[in-house]
Amino acid sequence: MACGNGSNKSAMDLQHRHANSLLQWMLASPAQRLGVGLILPLGLLGALIAAVLYSPPAKGDAVDGRVEVTYWEKWSGFEGQAIQATVDHFNRMQDRIFVKLVVQGDITQKVRIATAGGDPPDLAGLYSFDVPVFAAQNALVPLDDRIAQAGIGPETYLPAYWRLCVYRDNVWALPTAPSTLALHWNKQLFREAGLDPERPSRTIQQLDEYAEKLTRRDADGHIVQLGFLPTEPGWWKYAWGLWFGGELWNGSDRITANSPENLAAMRWVVGYIDRYGYEELDRFKKTFGGFSSPDNAFFTGKVAMELQGVWMANFIDRYAPPDFEWGAAPFPPGAAGCQNLTIAEADVIGIPRGARHPEEAFEFIKFMATPEGMEILCGGQSKNSPLRRTSPGWLTGHPNKAVKVFTDLAHSPNCRRTPPIGIWREYNQAWGRAFDDVWAKKKTPQQALDELQQHIQRRFDHELARNRALGLE
């Protein structure tokens, strides 16, 4: 959960695309390299190659006679403490393998470069949306044979999380910490507004009604409390259409950004601008503090309801007032058939192509596929487990009081995922730009989504053609 200014973000996006091109080119066969089309600025190409060739070795010698397995992971803070505790437990429970945990920022790009250079870690903690990209580039080792021998399969995990790791009929990674999304609400503010604090909104229309009752202004007419704000926290700008029955693609070859359902969602978003005014909302949002702080808008009561993930409980425990009362429930549907809809994502763990100790690395992955290993991690991060089988008392003794809500949502037939396509990062970023244009009233929902549709469909057609040229279809 990081943010930066526009120029830095654009530079990072460009580096991601260049690193992606370099990885594809270096992993491709000589014949395939002609189809990859590597085009990099000379200075950046040199820098990337230098980063690969002159980075320090990923692994050292065995520790006390054990095989040392290097594991790159992205988490820090309390999330990092949870994975360190998991690693420490594994290292204590046997004397053949020693897992060395290394925290890496911008892990996707660093694993790409290290893999292209032939010196990857033995284990990489990636994001579920990285799986299609790494798999298409042959940058991960397929796990199918190993998991079959270990008795791990789709029956081990909840379907919502298992399918995140499958690409073109192969399993490329396994889930670690999962997530689903739900509506969070401030019970004290509900009570003060005359609403039942134990009864959240059940439809989008009711959400809007509650939002109006929960909104307060000062003597000058300025907003000091909002019931709901579609841009807080603003991390799922692409997703609102799902609760209106929309989709992001057709599952094969067509982007569906400008579908009637997605347009309906964007028009719903515009309703908040029409109701409260862009300038006033912009002024109010500038009073918000950072997410990971006591000044978080939800913790301070400036926003009464918001869409958030299972991890929110941990931040509430750390930053909200001790008497903070909150609840979590499925986000209300905007169309029939969208009840109990959520988005499932997960952190995943895989073995990069070229890892020195793949067999030993898999032993740790196998441990993470057990309730013993998974619950150290997910309990430490206040998250639900992605496994079908959990330890007795897992839910009743869980540190997240709302964990059953997120577990039930993970079982929902309306549990969705982001499209497993190589251009998902670009698609997501383009959604963000389209949303921002609509929010600022620079474009109508129809204009913004039509342009998004045209741009991303061209990029997707290019990806599909390149995959066919490389024999990946």
C-alpha positions as CSV (number, residue, x, y, z in Angstrom):
1,M,0.0,0.0,0.0
2,A,2.2,2.8,-1.3
3,C,1.6,6.0,-3.2
4,G,3.8,8.5,-4.9
5,N,3.5,11.5,-7.2
6,G,2.5,11.1,-10.8
7,S,6.0,11.5,-12.4
8,N,7.5,8.9,-10.1
9,K,4.6,6.5,-10.8
10,S,4.9,6.9,-14.5
11,A,8.7,6.2,-14.3
12,M,8.0,3.1,-12.2
13,D,5.4,1.9,-14.7
14,L,7.9,2.4,-17.5
15,Q,10.6,0.5,-15.6
16,H,8.1,-2.3,-15.1
17,R,7.4,-2.5,-18.8
18,H,11.1,-2.4,-19.7
19,A,11.9,-5.1,-17.1
20,N,9.1,-7.2,-18.4
21,S,10.4,-6.9,-22.0
22,L,14.0,-7.8,-20.8
23,L,12.7,-10.8,-18.9
24,Q,10.7,-12.1,-21.9
25,W,13.7,-11.7,-24.2
26,M,16.2,-13.3,-21.9
27,L,14.0,-16.3,-21.1
28,A,12.9,-16.9,-24.7
29,S,14.6,-19.3,-27.1
30,P,16.7,-17.7,-29.9
31,A,13.8,-18.3,-32.4
32,Q,11.3,-16.8,-30.0
33,R,13.4,-13.7,-29.3
34,L,12.6,-12.4,-32.7
35,G,8.9,-12.3,-31.7
36,V,9.4,-10.6,-28.4
37,G,10.7,-7.3,-29.8
38,L,12.9,-5.9,-27.1
39,I,13.1,-2.1,-27.4
40,L,14.8,-0.4,-24.5
41,P,16.6,3.0,-24.1
42,L,20.3,2.2,-24.1
43,G,21.0,3.6,-20.7
44,L,18.1,1.7,-19.1
45,L,19.1,-1.5,-20.8
46,G,22.6,-1.2,-19.4
47,A,21.3,-0.4,-16.0
48,L,19.0,-3.4,-16.0
49,I,21.8,-5.8,-17.2
50,A,24.1,-4.4,-14.6
51,A,21.5,-5.0,-11.9
52,V,21.3,-8.6,-13.0
53,L,25.0,-9.3,-13.5
54,Y,26.5,-7.4,-10.6
55,S,23.8,-7.9,-7.8
56,P,25.1,-9.8,-4.8
57,P,24.5,-13.6,-4.9
58,A,21.0,-14.5,-3.8
59,K,22.1,-17.4,-1.6
60,G,25.0,-18.4,0.7
61,D,26.4,-21.7,1.9
62,A,24.5,-24.2,4.0
63,V,23.7,-23.2,7.6
64,D,24.9,-25.8,10.1
65,G,24.9,-28.4,7.4
66,R,21.5,-27.5,6.2
67,V,20.6,-26.4,2.7
68,E,19.9,-22.7,2.7
69,V,16.8,-21.6,0.9
70,T,16.5,-17.9,0.1
71,Y,13.0,-16.5,0.3
72,W,12.2,-13.0,-1.0
73,E,9.0,-11.5,0.4
74,K,7.4,-8.1,0.3
75,W,6.0,-7.7,3.8
76,S,7.3,-5.4,6.5
77,G,5.9,-4.3,9.8
78,F,3.5,-6.6,11.6
79,E,2.9,-8.4,8.3
80,G,6.6,-9.1,8.0
81,Q,6.7,-10.3,11.6
82,A,4.0,-12.8,10.8
83,I,6.0,-14.4,7.9
84,Q,9.2,-14.3,9.9
85,A,7.4,-16.2,12.7
86,T,6.2,-18.7,10.1
87,V,9.8,-19.1,8.7
88,D,11.2,-19.5,12.2
89,H,8.8,-22.2,13.1
90,F,9.7,-24.1,9.9
91,N,13.4,-23.8,10.6
92,R,12.9,-25.1,14.2
93,M,10.7,-28.1,13.2
94,Q,13.3,-29.8,11.1
95,D,17.1,-29.8,10.6
96,R,17.6,-30.3,6.9
97,I,16.6,-26.9,5.4
98,F,17.1,-23.4,6.6
99,V,14.9,-20.8,5.0
100,K,16.4,-17.3,5.0
101,L,13.8,-14.6,4.7
102,V,14.8,-11.4,2.7
103,V,12.4,-8.4,2.6
104,Q,12.3,-6.9,-0.9
105,G,10.4,-3.8,-1.9
106,D,9.1,-3.7,-5.5
107,I,9.3,-7.4,-5.4
108,T,7.7,-8.1,-8.8
109,Q,10.4,-6.2,-10.7
110,K,13.3,-7.5,-8.6
111,V,12.3,-11.1,-9.1
112,R,11.9,-10.5,-12.8
113,I,15.4,-9.1,-13.1
114,A,17.0,-11.7,-10.9
115,T,15.3,-14.5,-12.8
116,A,16.3,-13.1,-16.2
117,G,19.9,-12.9,-14.9
118,G,19.9,-16.5,-13.8
119,D,20.3,-15.8,-10.1
120,P,16.8,-15.8,-8.6
121,P,15.9,-16.6,-5.0
122,D,14.7,-20.1,-4.3
123,L,11.3,-18.8,-3.2
124,A,9.4,-15.6,-4.3
125,G,6.4,-14.1,-2.5
126,L,4.5,-12.5,-5.4
127,Y,0.9,-11.2,-6.0
128,S,-1.8,-13.4,-7.5
129,F,-2.0,-11.0,-10.5
130,D,1.7,-11.6,-11.2
131,V,1.0,-15.3,-11.9
132,P,-0.2,-15.0,-15.5
133,V,2.7,-12.7,-16.5
134,F,5.4,-14.9,-14.9
135,A,3.8,-18.1,-16.2
136,A,3.6,-16.8,-19.8
137,Q,7.2,-15.8,-19.6
138,N,8.3,-19.2,-18.2
139,A,9.7,-17.4,-15.2
140,L,8.2,-19.8,-12.6
141,V,8.6,-23.5,-12.2
142,P,5.3,-25.3,-12.6
143,L,4.3,-27.1,-9.4
144,D,2.0,-29.7,-10.8
145,D,4.2,-32.8,-10.3
146,R,5.4,-31.7,-6.9
147,I,1.9,-30.9,-5.5
148,A,0.5,-34.2,-6.9
149,Q,3.2,-36.1,-5.1
150,A,2.5,-34.1,-1.9
151,G,-1.2,-34.7,-2.1
152,I,-2.0,-31.0,-2.6
153,G,-4.7,-30.0,-5.0
154,P,-7.9,-28.0,-5.6
155,E,-9.4,-29.8,-2.6
156,T,-6.7,-28.2,-0.4
157,Y,-7.7,-24.6,-1.0
158,L,-10.9,-22.6,-1.3
159,P,-11.7,-22.4,-5.0
160,A,-11.5,-18.6,-5.0
161,Y,-7.9,-18.7,-4.0
162,W,-6.8,-21.9,-5.9
163,R,-7.9,-20.6,-9.2
164,L,-5.6,-17.5,-8.8
165,C,-2.6,-19.8,-9.1
166,V,-3.7,-21.7,-12.2
167,Y,-2.8,-20.5,-15.6
168,R,-3.3,-22.5,-18.8
169,D,-4.0,-25.7,-16.9
170,N,-0.8,-25.5,-14.9
171,V,-0.3,-24.5,-11.2
172,W,2.5,-22.0,-10.9
173,A,2.3,-20.9,-7.3
174,L,0.3,-21.5,-4.2
175,P,-1.7,-19.0,-2.0
176,T,-0.3,-17.6,1.2
177,A,-2.2,-14.6,2.7
178,P,-5.6,-14.2,1.1
179,S,-8.0,-11.3,0.9
180,T,-11.6,-10.5,0.3
181,L,-13.4,-7.2,0.5
182,A,-16.3,-6.1,2.6
183,L,-18.2,-3.0,3.7
184,H,-16.8,-1.6,7.0
185,W,-19.0,0.8,9.1
186,N,-18.6,2.9,12.2
187,K,-21.3,1.7,14.7
188,Q,-21.0,4.8,16.9
189,L,-21.8,7.1,14.0
190,F,-24.7,4.9,13.0
191,R,-26.1,5.2,16.5
192,E,-25.7,9.0,16.5
193,A,-27.5,9.2,13.1
194,G,-30.5,7.2,14.5
195,L,-29.5,4.1,12.5
196,D,-29.3,0.6,13.8
197,P,-25.6,0.0,14.5
198,E,-26.0,-3.7,13.9
199,R,-27.7,-3.4,10.6
200,P,-25.6,-2.2,7.7
201,S,-27.1,-1.2,4.3
202,R,-28.4,-4.1,2.2
203,T,-28.5,-2.4,-1.2
204,I,-26.7,0.4,-3.0
205,Q,-29.9,2.5,-2.7
206,Q,-29.9,2.0,1.0
207,L,-26.2,2.8,1.2
208,D,-26.9,6.2,-0.5
209,E,-29.7,6.8,2.0
210,Y,-27.5,5.9,5.0
211,A,-24.7,8.0,3.6
212,E,-26.9,11.1,3.5
213,K,-28.0,10.6,7.1
214,L,-24.4,10.1,8.2
215,T,-23.2,13.3,6.5
216,R,-22.7,16.4,8.7
217,R,-21.7,20.0,7.9
218,D,-20.4,22.8,10.0
219,A,-22.0,26.2,10.5
220,D,-20.4,27.4,7.2
221,G,-21.8,24.5,5.2
222,H,-18.6,22.6,4.9
223,I,-18.6,18.8,5.2
224,V,-17.1,17.6,8.4
225,Q,-18.4,14.0,8.2
226,L,-19.3,11.9,5.2
227,G,-21.4,8.7,5.2
228,F,-19.6,7.2,2.2
229,L,-17.1,8.3,-0.4
230,P,-16.3,6.2,-3.5
231,T,-12.7,7.5,-3.5
232,E,-11.9,6.5,0.1
233,P,-9.6,4.7,0.1
234,G,-9.9,4.6,-3.8
235,W,-7.9,1.3,-4.3
236,W,-10.5,-0.5,-6.4
237,K,-11.6,2.1,-8.9
238,Y,-12.0,-0.7,-11.5
239,A,-14.3,-2.7,-9.4
240,W,-17.5,-0.8,-8.8
241,G,-19.2,-2.2,-11.9
242,L,-18.9,-5.7,-10.5
243,W,-21.6,-4.9,-7.8
244,F,-23.8,-3.6,-10.7
245,G,-23.5,-6.9,-12.6
246,G,-20.6,-5.9,-14.8
247,E,-17.5,-7.7,-15.9
248,L,-14.0,-6.6,-16.8
249,W,-13.5,-9.0,-19.8
250,N,-15.4,-11.8,-21.5
251,G,-13.0,-14.5,-20.3
252,S,-11.2,-14.9,-23.6
253,D,-10.5,-12.1,-26.1
254,R,-12.6,-9.0,-25.3
255,I,-12.3,-6.3,-22.8
256,T,-15.7,-5.1,-21.5
257,A,-14.9,-1.9,-19.8
258,N,-17.8,0.1,-21.3
259,S,-20.5,-2.4,-20.7
260,P,-23.9,-1.0,-19.6
261,E,-23.3,-2.4,-16.1
262,N,-20.0,-0.6,-15.7
263,L,-21.5,2.6,-17.1
264,A,-24.3,2.3,-14.5
265,A,-21.7,2.0,-11.7
266,M,-19.8,5.1,-13.0
267,R,-23.0,7.1,-13.1
268,W,-23.6,6.0,-9.5
269,V,-20.2,7.4,-8.6
270,V,-21.0,10.7,-10.4
271,G,-24.0,10.9,-8.1
272,Y,-21.7,11.7,-5.2
273,I,-20.1,14.6,-7.1
274,D,-23.6,15.9,-8.0
275,R,-24.8,15.6,-4.5
276,Y,-21.8,17.1,-2.6
277,G,-19.8,19.0,-5.2
278,Y,-16.3,18.2,-6.5
279,E,-14.6,21.2,-4.9
280,E,-16.2,20.5,-1.5
281,L,-15.3,16.8,-1.6
282,D,-11.8,17.7,-2.7
283,R,-11.4,20.2,0.2
284,F,-12.8,17.6,2.7
285,K,-10.5,14.8,1.5
286,K,-7.4,17.0,2.0
287,T,-8.1,16.8,5.7
288,F,-7.6,13.0,5.8
289,G,-4.6,11.5,7.3
290,G,-2.6,8.6,6.1
291,F,-4.0,5.1,5.9
292,S,-1.5,3.6,8.4
293,S,-2.0,6.2,11.1
294,P,-4.4,7.4,13.8
295,D,-5.5,10.1,11.4
296,N,-7.0,7.6,9.0
297,A,-10.4,9.1,7.9
298,F,-12.3,6.0,9.0
299,F,-10.7,5.8,12.4
300,T,-11.3,9.5,13.1
301,G,-15.0,9.3,12.1
302,K,-14.7,11.5,9.0
303,V,-16.0,8.7,6.8
304,A,-18.6,6.4,8.3
305,M,-18.6,3.5,5.7
306,E,-16.0,2.3,3.3
307,L,-15.0,-0.7,1.2
308,Q,-11.9,-2.4,2.8
309,G,-10.1,-5.7,3.0
310,V,-9.7,-8.4,5.7
311,W,-6.5,-6.7,6.8
312,M,-8.4,-3.7,8.1
313,A,-8.8,-5.2,11.5
314,N,-5.1,-5.2,12.2
315,F,-4.9,-1.5,11.3
316,I,-7.9,-0.7,13.5
317,D,-6.2,-2.5,16.4
318,R,-3.1,-0.5,15.9
319,Y,-4.4,3.0,15.1
320,A,-8.0,3.4,16.0
321,P,-9.2,4.7,19.4
322,P,-9.5,1.9,22.0
323,D,-13.3,2.3,22.1
324,F,-13.8,2.3,18.3
325,E,-16.8,0.2,17.3
326,W,-17.0,-1.2,13.9
327,G,-18.5,-4.0,11.8
328,A,-18.0,-5.7,8.5
329,A,-20.6,-7.1,6.1
330,P,-20.9,-7.9,2.4
331,F,-20.8,-4.7,0.3
332,P,-24.4,-4.0,-0.8
333,P,-25.4,-5.0,-4.4
334,G,-26.4,-2.5,-7.0
335,A,-28.2,-5.1,-9.2
336,A,-30.0,-8.4,-8.8
337,G,-27.8,-11.4,-8.5
338,C,-24.9,-9.5,-7.0
339,Q,-25.5,-10.4,-3.3
340,N,-22.4,-11.4,-1.3
341,L,-20.1,-10.3,-4.1
342,T,-16.5,-9.7,-3.3
343,I,-13.1,-9.7,-4.9
344,A,-10.6,-12.4,-4.0
345,E,-6.9,-11.8,-4.3
346,A,-4.0,-13.4,-2.5
347,D,-0.3,-13.2,-2.0
348,V,1.3,-16.3,-3.5
349,I,4.6,-18.2,-3.2
350,G,6.4,-19.8,-6.1
351,I,9.8,-21.1,-7.3
352,P,11.4,-18.9,-9.9
353,R,12.9,-20.5,-12.9
354,G,16.6,-21.2,-12.3
355,A,16.3,-21.5,-8.5
356,R,19.2,-23.5,-7.0
357,H,17.3,-25.5,-4.5
358,P,13.8,-26.1,-5.9
359,E,13.2,-29.4,-4.0
360,E,14.1,-27.8,-0.7
361,A,12.1,-24.7,-1.6
362,F,9.0,-26.8,-2.2
363,E,9.3,-28.3,1.3
364,F,8.5,-24.8,2.7
365,I,5.7,-24.4,0.2
366,K,4.3,-27.7,1.3
367,F,4.5,-26.6,5.0
368,M,2.6,-23.4,4.0
369,A,-0.2,-25.6,2.6
370,T,-0.9,-27.0,6.1
371,P,-3.1,-25.4,8.8
372,E,-0.1,-25.3,11.0
373,G,2.0,-23.2,8.7
374,M,-0.8,-21.1,7.2
375,E,-2.4,-20.1,10.5
376,I,0.8,-18.7,11.9
377,L,1.0,-16.3,8.9
378,C,-2.7,-15.5,8.5
379,G,-3.3,-15.3,12.3
380,G,-0.4,-12.9,12.6
381,Q,-1.9,-10.8,9.8
382,S,-5.5,-11.0,11.1
383,K,-6.6,-12.7,7.8
384,N,-8.8,-15.6,7.0
385,S,-7.1,-18.9,5.8
386,P,-7.2,-19.8,2.1
387,L,-7.3,-23.5,3.1
388,R,-10.5,-25.6,3.2
389,R,-9.3,-27.3,6.4
390,T,-8.5,-25.3,9.4
391,S,-7.6,-26.0,13.0
392,P,-10.3,-26.5,15.7
393,G,-11.2,-23.1,17.1
394,W,-9.5,-21.2,14.3
395,L,-12.5,-18.9,13.7
396,T,-13.6,-18.5,17.4
397,G,-10.1,-17.7,18.6
398,H,-9.2,-15.5,15.7
399,P,-7.8,-12.0,16.4
400,N,-10.1,-10.5,13.7
401,K,-13.6,-10.4,15.1
402,A,-15.1,-10.2,11.5
403,V,-13.0,-13.1,10.1
404,K,-16.1,-15.2,9.5
405,V,-17.5,-12.5,7.2
406,F,-14.5,-12.7,5.0
407,T,-14.4,-16.5,5.1
408,D,-18.0,-16.7,4.1
409,L,-17.4,-14.2,1.2
410,A,-14.5,-16.4,0.0
411,H,-17.0,-19.2,-0.3
412,S,-19.5,-17.1,-2.2
413,P,-20.4,-18.0,-5.7
414,N,-20.1,-14.3,-6.4
415,C,-16.5,-14.2,-5.3
416,R,-14.6,-12.6,-8.3
417,R,-11.0,-12.2,-9.4
418,T,-9.1,-9.7,-11.5
419,P,-8.7,-10.9,-15.1
420,P,-5.7,-13.3,-15.5
421,I,-4.2,-11.4,-18.4
422,G,-0.7,-10.1,-18.9
423,I,-1.7,-6.5,-19.2
424,W,-3.7,-6.4,-16.0
425,R,-1.4,-3.8,-14.4
426,E,-1.9,-1.5,-17.4
427,Y,-5.6,-2.1,-17.5
428,N,-6.0,-1.4,-13.8
429,Q,-4.0,1.9,-14.1
430,A,-6.1,2.9,-17.1
431,W,-9.2,2.3,-15.1
432,G,-7.8,4.6,-12.4
433,R,-7.3,7.4,-15.0
434,A,-10.7,6.9,-16.4
435,F,-12.3,7.0,-13.0
436,D,-10.4,10.2,-12.0
437,D,-11.5,11.9,-15.2
438,V,-15.1,11.1,-14.5
439,W,-14.7,12.1,-10.8
440,A,-13.3,15.5,-11.8
441,K,-16.1,15.9,-14.4
442,K,-13.5,16.1,-17.2
443,K,-15.3,13.4,-19.1
444,T,-18.7,11.7,-19.0
445,P,-18.8,8.1,-17.9
446,Q,-19.5,7.1,-21.5
447,Q,-16.6,9.1,-22.9
448,A,-14.1,7.8,-20.3
449,L,-15.1,4.2,-20.6
450,D,-15.3,4.2,-24.4
451,E,-11.7,5.5,-24.5
452,L,-10.6,3.0,-21.9
453,Q,-12.3,0.2,-23.9
454,Q,-10.6,1.2,-27.2
455,H,-7.1,1.7,-25.7
456,I,-7.0,-1.5,-23.6
457,Q,-8.6,-3.6,-26.3
458,R,-5.8,-2.6,-28.7
459,R,-3.2,-3.5,-26.0
460,F,-4.9,-6.8,-25.3
461,D,-5.1,-7.7,-29.0
462,H,-1.3,-7.0,-29.1
463,E,-0.7,-9.3,-26.2
464,L,-2.8,-12.1,-27.7
465,A,-1.0,-11.8,-31.0
466,R,2.4,-11.9,-29.3
467,N,1.4,-15.0,-27.3
468,R,0.3,-16.7,-30.5
469,A,3.7,-15.8,-32.1
470,L,5.5,-17.3,-29.1
471,G,3.4,-20.5,-29.2
472,L,1.7,-19.6,-25.8
473,E,-1.9,-20.1,-26.9
